[in-house]
Amino acid sequence: MTVRLAGYYNLPMPRFAAQQSDLFAPAPAPSDQAPAPPPIDPIVELHQMLALVRAAERLPWPDLPAAMEWEYRVLFLAGQSGAEGQRLASAIMDETERLFAAQEREQLAPAYGEAKTDLA
């Protein structure tokens, strides 16, 4: 049994609200989507990373998780690029260790009463 109140639902409700898309409409064609960026050669990216850490006097990452992410990226790219990638990754890790050691010396210097020295 349906009860109708006077003044309610006088006009039929539209089937779709304005700006509402059809739930079962076919998906848009792939050509409507933005094209994917071209892939970067892992060797090129490793060379860029090596240049960055060689030029740095301090760690270029704000915290340890960011540094770990960087190291994982280096290892991933090295795995994709063979022997040359392994050599570049080794050089990057050596430079990263140099930067960590410099940061540690800088942090420990005040604790031992040593004067800060510039590494440059």
C-alpha positions as protocol buffer text, in pm:
chain_id: "A"
residue {
  index: 1
  type: MET
  ca { x: 0 y: 0 z: 0 }
}
residue {
  index: 2
  type: THR
  ca { x: 148 y: 334 z: -106 }
}
residue {
  index: 3
  type: VAL
  ca { x: 73 y: 655 z: 78 }
}
residue {
  index: 4
  type: ARG
  ca { x: 110 y: 978 z: -118 }
}
residue {
  index: 5
  type: LEU
  ca { x: 134 y: 1307 z: 60 }
}
residue {
  index: 6
  type: ALA
  ca { x: -3 y: 1612 z: -113 }
}
residue {
  index: 7
  type: GLY
  ca { x: 268 y: 1842 z: -245 }
}
residue {
  index: 8
  type: TYR
  ca { x: 547 y: 1585 z: -245 }
}
residue {
  index: 9
  type: TYR
  ca { x: 694 y: 1444 z: -566 }
}
residue {
  index: 10
  type: ASN
  ca { x: 464 y: 1630 z: -801 }
}
residue {
  index: 11
  type: LEU
  ca { x: 722 y: 1626 z: -1076 }
}
residue {
  index: 12
  type: PRO
  ca { x: 881 y: 1300 z: -1177 }
}
residue {
  index: 13
  type: MET
  ca { x: 1242 y: 1272 z: -1068 }
}
residue {
  index: 14
  type: PRO
  ca { x: 1489 y: 1283 z: -1354 }
}
residue {
  index: 15
  type: ARG
  ca { x: 1663 y: 956 z: -1425 }
}
residue {
  index: 16
  type: PHE
  ca { x: 2011 y: 1115 z: -1419 }
}
residue {
  index: 17
  type: ALA
  ca { x: 2133 y: 1416 z: -1230 }
}
residue {
  index: 18
  type: ALA
  ca { x: 2305 y: 1688 z: -1430 }
}
residue {
  index: 19
  type: GLN
  ca { x: 2674 y: 1607 z: -1491 }
}
residue {
  index: 20
  type: GLN
  ca { x: 2627 y: 1243 z: -1390 }
}
residue {
  index: 21
  type: SER
  ca { x: 2786 y: 998 z: -1628 }
}
residue {
  index: 22
  type: ASP
  ca { x: 2632 y: 665 z: -1716 }
}
residue {
  index: 23
  type: LEU
  ca { x: 2767 y: 392 z: -1490 }
}
residue {
  index: 24
  type: PHE
  ca { x: 2756 y: 133 z: -1768 }
}
residue {
  index: 25
  type: ALA
  ca { x: 2884 y: 349 z: -2052 }
}
residue {
  index: 26
  type: PRO
  ca { x: 3179 y: 208 z: -2248 }
}
residue {
  index: 27
  type: ALA
  ca { x: 3523 y: 312 z: -2124 }
}
residue {
  index: 28
  type: PRO
  ca { x: 3689 y: 601 z: -2307 }
}
residue {
  index: 29
  type: ALA
  ca { x: 3928 y: 509 z: -2585 }
}
residue {
  index: 30
  type: PRO
  ca { x: 4294 y: 481 z: -2479 }
}
residue {
  index: 31
  type: SER
  ca { x: 4387 y: 766 z: -2714 }
}
residue {
  index: 32
  type: ASP
  ca { x: 4201 y: 1006 z: -2482 }
}
residue {
  index: 33
  type: GLN
  ca { x: 4454 y: 939 z: -2205 }
}
residue {
  index: 34
  type: ALA
  ca { x: 4782 y: 1125 z: -2175 }
}
residue {
  index: 35
  type: PRO
  ca { x: 5074 y: 934 z: -2326 }
}
residue {
  index: 36
  type: ALA
  ca { x: 5318 y: 774 z: -2086 }
}
residue {
  index: 37
  type: PRO
  ca { x: 5653 y: 951 z: -2051 }
}
residue {
  index: 38
  type: PRO
  ca { x: 5936 y: 791 z: -2245 }
}
residue {
  index: 39
  type: PRO
  ca { x: 6142 y: 550 z: -2035 }
}
residue {
  index: 40
  type: ILE
  ca { x: 6478 y: 674 z: -1911 }
}
residue {
  index: 41
  type: ASP
  ca { x: 6779 y: 457 z: -1982 }
}
residue {
  index: 42
  type: PRO
  ca { x: 6899 y: 309 z: -1648 }
}
residue {
  index: 43
  type: ILE
  ca { x: 7264 y: 381 z: -1733 }
}
residue {
  index: 44
  type: VAL
  ca { x: 7185 y: 747 z: -1800 }
}
residue {
  index: 45
  type: GLU
  ca { x: 6996 y: 776 z: -1473 }
}
residue {
  index: 46
  type: LEU
  ca { x: 7280 y: 608 z: -1282 }
}
residue {
  index: 47
  type: HIS
  ca { x: 7530 y: 853 z: -1434 }
}
residue {
  index: 48
  type: GLN
  ca { x: 7306 y: 1142 z: -1324 }
}
residue {
  index: 49
  type: MET
  ca { x: 7281 y: 1000 z: -973 }
}
residue {
  index: 50
  type: LEU
  ca { x: 7658 y: 953 z: -954 }
}
residue {
  index: 51
  type: ALA
  ca { x: 7717 y: 1312 z: -1065 }
}
residue {
  index: 52
  type: LEU
  ca { x: 7477 y: 1434 z: -796 }
}
residue {
  index: 53
  type: VAL
  ca { x: 7644 y: 1251 z: -508 }
}
residue {
  index: 54
  type: ARG
  ca { x: 7997 y: 1333 z: -627 }
}
residue {
  index: 55
  type: ALA
  ca { x: 7913 y: 1704 z: -633 }
}
residue {
  index: 56
  type: ALA
  ca { x: 7747 y: 1697 z: -290 }
}
residue {
  index: 57
  type: GLU
  ca { x: 7929 y: 1794 z: 28 }
}
residue {
  index: 58
  type: ARG
  ca { x: 7635 y: 1691 z: 246 }
}
residue {
  index: 59
  type: LEU
  ca { x: 7362 y: 1433 z: 215 }
}
residue {
  index: 60
  type: PRO
  ca { x: 7114 y: 1551 z: -49 }
}
residue {
  index: 61
  type: TRP
  ca { x: 6826 y: 1371 z: 128 }
}
residue {
  index: 62
  type: PRO
  ca { x: 6624 y: 1516 z: 414 }
}
residue {
  index: 63
  type: ASP
  ca { x: 6610 y: 1197 z: 622 }
}
residue {
  index: 64
  type: LEU
  ca { x: 6710 y: 831 z: 640 }
}
residue {
  index: 65
  type: PRO
  ca { x: 6396 y: 691 z: 467 }
}
residue {
  index: 66
  type: ALA
  ca { x: 6463 y: 915 z: 167 }
}
residue {
  index: 67
  type: ALA
  ca { x: 6824 y: 794 z: 156 }
}
residue {
  index: 68
  type: MET
  ca { x: 6708 y: 433 z: 172 }
}
residue {
  index: 69
  type: GLU
  ca { x: 6465 y: 496 z: -112 }
}
residue {
  index: 70
  type: TRP
  ca { x: 6755 y: 638 z: -313 }
}
residue {
  index: 71
  type: GLU
  ca { x: 6966 y: 330 z: -245 }
}
residue {
  index: 72
  type: TYR
  ca { x: 6683 y: 97 z: -344 }
}
residue {
  index: 73
  type: ARG
  ca { x: 6643 y: 293 z: -668 }
}
residue {
  index: 74
  type: VAL
  ca { x: 7017 y: 261 z: -739 }
}
residue {
  index: 75
  type: LEU
  ca { x: 7006 y: -114 z: -679 }
}
residue {
  index: 76
  type: PHE
  ca { x: 6697 y: -153 z: -897 }
}
residue {
  index: 77
  type: LEU
  ca { x: 6856 y: 37 z: -1186 }
}
residue {
  index: 78
  type: ALA
  ca { x: 7181 y: -156 z: -1146 }
}
residue {
  index: 79
  type: GLY
  ca { x: 6992 y: -482 z: -1171 }
}
residue {
  index: 80
  type: GLN
  ca { x: 6840 y: -369 z: -1500 }
}
residue {
  index: 81
  type: SER
  ca { x: 7161 y: -254 z: -1661 }
}
residue {
  index: 82
  type: GLY
  ca { x: 7415 y: -533 z: -1628 }
}
residue {
  index: 83
  type: ALA
  ca { x: 7784 y: -506 z: -1546 }
}
residue {
  index: 84
  type: GLU
  ca { x: 7817 y: -135 z: -1621 }
}
residue {
  index: 85
  type: GLY
  ca { x: 7520 y: -63 z: -1397 }
}
residue {
  index: 86
  type: GLN
  ca { x: 7681 y: -266 z: -1119 }
}
residue {
  index: 87
  type: ARG
  ca { x: 8002 y: -62 z: -1147 }
}
residue {
  index: 88
  type: LEU
  ca { x: 7806 y: 264 z: -1138 }
}
residue {
  index: 89
  type: ALA
  ca { x: 7599 y: 145 z: -842 }
}
residue {
  index: 90
  type: SER
  ca { x: 7917 y: 54 z: -655 }
}
residue {
  index: 91
  type: ALA
  ca { x: 8059 y: 403 z: -719 }
}
residue {
  index: 92
  type: ILE
  ca { x: 7730 y: 562 z: -608 }
}
residue {
  index: 93
  type: MET
  ca { x: 7727 y: 357 z: -287 }
}
residue {
  index: 94
  type: ASP
  ca { x: 8090 y: 455 z: -216 }
}
residue {
  index: 95
  type: GLU
  ca { x: 8001 y: 823 z: -256 }
}
residue {
  index: 96
  type: THR
  ca { x: 7691 y: 776 z: -40 }
}
residue {
  index: 97
  type: GLU
  ca { x: 7905 y: 621 z: 235 }
}
residue {
  index: 98
  type: ARG
  ca { x: 8142 y: 919 z: 209 }
}
residue {
  index: 99
  type: LEU
  ca { x: 7848 y: 1155 z: 262 }
}
residue {
  index: 100
  type: PHE
  ca { x: 7716 y: 953 z: 558 }
}
residue {
  index: 101
  type: ALA
  ca { x: 8063 y: 954 z: 717 }
}
residue {
  index: 102
  type: ALA
  ca { x: 8093 y: 1330 z: 668 }
}
residue {
  index: 103
  type: GLN
  ca { x: 7754 y: 1383 z: 831 }
}
residue {
  index: 104
  type: GLU
  ca { x: 7848 y: 1158 z: 1121 }
}
residue {
  index: 105
  type: ARG
  ca { x: 8177 y: 1345 z: 1176 }
}
residue {
  index: 106
  type: GLU
  ca { x: 7988 y: 1674 z: 1165 }
}
residue {
  index: 107
  type: GLN
  ca { x: 7734 y: 1553 z: 1422 }
}
residue {
  index: 108
  type: LEU
  ca { x: 7995 y: 1404 z: 1655 }
}
residue {
  index: 109
  type: ALA
  ca { x: 8240 y: 1696 z: 1645 }
}
residue {
  index: 110
  type: PRO
  ca { x: 8052 y: 1910 z: 1904 }
}
residue {
  index: 111
  type: ALA
  ca { x: 8017 y: 1609 z: 2136 }
}
residue {
  index: 112
  type: TYR
  ca { x: 8394 y: 1563 z: 2148 }
}
residue {
  index: 113
  type: GLY
  ca { x: 8473 y: 1934 z: 2159 }
}
residue {
  index: 114
  type: GLU
  ca { x: 8628 y: 1934 z: 1815 }
}
residue {
  index: 115
  type: ALA
  ca { x: 8603 y: 2235 z: 1593 }
}
residue {
  index: 116
  type: LYS
  ca { x: 8387 y: 2205 z: 1284 }
}
residue {
  index: 117
  type: THR
  ca { x: 8591 y: 2185 z: 970 }
}
residue {
  index: 118
  type: ASP
  ca { x: 8470 y: 2241 z: 619 }
}
residue {
  index: 119
  type: LEU
  ca { x: 8518 y: 1944 z: 391 }
}
residue {
  index: 120
  type: ALA
  ca { x: 8568 y: 2162 z: 84 }
}
